[in-house]
Amino acid sequence: MHTLQKYMRCYYAHTSGFVAAGRIPYHHRIISELKGGYDATIGAAPSTPLQFFTMPGNTCPYAQRTMIALKELQLPFDITEVSGMPKPDWFLSINPRGKVPTLRVPTADYAIIYESAICNEFLCDYATSIEREHTLMPTDPFIRARIRLLNDHCDNVFARTQFTYLMNKEDDKNDELCTDMESALNTYEEALVGSEGSYLLGGDFTLADVHVFPFIQRLVITLKHYKDYELQKDKFPKLLAWIDICLARESVKESSMAKEKTISVYDRFVNGDYKFGGLNKNK
Ligand SMILES: N[C@@H](CCC(=O)N[C@@H](CS)C(=O)NCC(=O)O)C(=O)O
């Protein structure tokens, strides 16, 4: 077994090309001080896998965004799962915020990147820098701004309304909170109505789709289960079609939790004393 594999105790999620071709970088060094199942011998060659830190089972919607981007861009990566609360010191020494997603990039100095929006833009830039063509973040400045505006809406408006409605335990407030959420969701319906293709900003799957999809995927599963709520075809025809198109993408399939797993994760929040204000702050 090559030293690269010998020293990695995390499991692999390589794109098949990397493993099958057996392209092992020639120059490598041992990072023995970095714990967390990852005493790695890696190098800075472009084919060296990125290290992707996520929650066990990739349950986090923010981390799912980054896994979708990694897969769409066909960048080789290894997964290291981080568990525990508070996060272990070895992880805090990498990312002081203690959050996933976090990326460790095989440059000479092992760059650390975190925050899902920043990770995903970085991955697009990284892919471009190694001459990998992609459409996730187009070069047109207006489309780039629209992607960022939609993503800002997701993090600062939509996700909060979704979780406030989900977590509400006062029956007389449900209608009002549902209306707030639907009004935030309408931004996506409108974007799709104005789109010239099946995705939010045209015919290509972009970082705007990647950013919001994990939240809408969870919305569909959890609101049906806990609130008996379903997106209605008369209000959200385009959004419903977009959900099916996104669900058919390999990157989405490979990064998604099963429905039962989603419910078991959310049971902890919804049936517990968890304050979703926490998640709101997580934006
Ligand atoms: N704003 C961050 C949010 C990330 C986040 O909150 N991740 C959660 C998991 S869903 C996390 O790592 N929580 C660990 C903690 O807060 O200790 C992003 O977009 O990446």
Ligand as a Chemical Component Dictionary entry (heavy atoms), coordinates in Angstrom:
data_LIG
# 
_chem_comp.id                   LIG 
_chem_comp.type                 NON-POLYMER 
_chem_comp.pdbx_formal_charge   0 
_chem_comp.three_letter_code    LIG 
# 
loop_
_chem_comp_atom.comp_id 
_chem_comp_atom.atom_id 
_chem_comp_atom.alt_atom_id 
_chem_comp_atom.type_symbol 
_chem_comp_atom.charge 
_chem_comp_atom.model_Cartn_x 
_chem_comp_atom.model_Cartn_y 
_chem_comp_atom.model_Cartn_z 
_chem_comp_atom.pdbx_ordinal 
LIG N1  N1  N 0 -22.233 29.736 8.357  1  
LIG C1  C1  C 0 -21.681 28.422 8.380  2  
LIG C2  C2  C 0 -22.578 27.500 9.182  3  
LIG C3  C3  C 0 -21.976 26.119 9.376  4  
LIG C4  C4  C 0 -22.603 25.386 10.551 5  
LIG O1  O1  O 0 -23.318 25.976 11.360 6  
LIG N2  N2  N 0 -22.328 24.089 10.643 7  
LIG C5  C5  C 0 -22.798 23.365 11.804 8  
LIG C6  C6  C 0 -23.340 22.004 11.428 9  
LIG S1  S1  S 0 -24.868 22.128 10.494 10 
LIG C7  C7  C 0 -21.630 23.099 12.722 11 
LIG O2  O2  O 0 -20.543 22.800 12.289 12 
LIG N3  N3  N 0 -21.875 23.199 14.009 13 
LIG C8  C8  C 0 -20.884 22.858 14.978 14 
LIG C9  C9  C 0 -20.868 23.798 16.106 15 
LIG O3  O3  O 0 -21.527 24.854 16.013 16 
LIG O4  O4  O 0 -20.154 23.486 17.055 17 
LIG C10 C10 C 0 -21.493 27.912 6.950  18 
LIG O5  O5  O 0 -22.204 28.397 6.057  19 
LIG O6  O6  O 0 -20.614 27.080 6.727  20 
# 
loop_
_chem_comp_bond.comp_id 
_chem_comp_bond.atom_id_1 
_chem_comp_bond.atom_id_2 
_chem_comp_bond.value_order 
_chem_comp_bond.pdbx_ordinal 
LIG N1  C1  SING 1  
LIG C1  C2  SING 2  
LIG C1  C10 SING 3  
LIG C2  C3  SING 4  
LIG C3  C4  SING 5  
LIG C4  O1  DOUB 6  
LIG C4  N2  SING 7  
LIG N2  C5  SING 8  
LIG C5  C6  SING 9  
LIG C5  C7  SING 10 
LIG C6  S1  SING 11 
LIG C7  O2  DOUB 12 
LIG C7  N3  SING 13 
LIG N3  C8  SING 14 
LIG C8  C9  SING 15 
LIG C9  O3  DOUB 16 
LIG C9  O4  SING 17 
LIG C10 O5  DOUB 18 
LIG C10 O6  SING 19 
# 
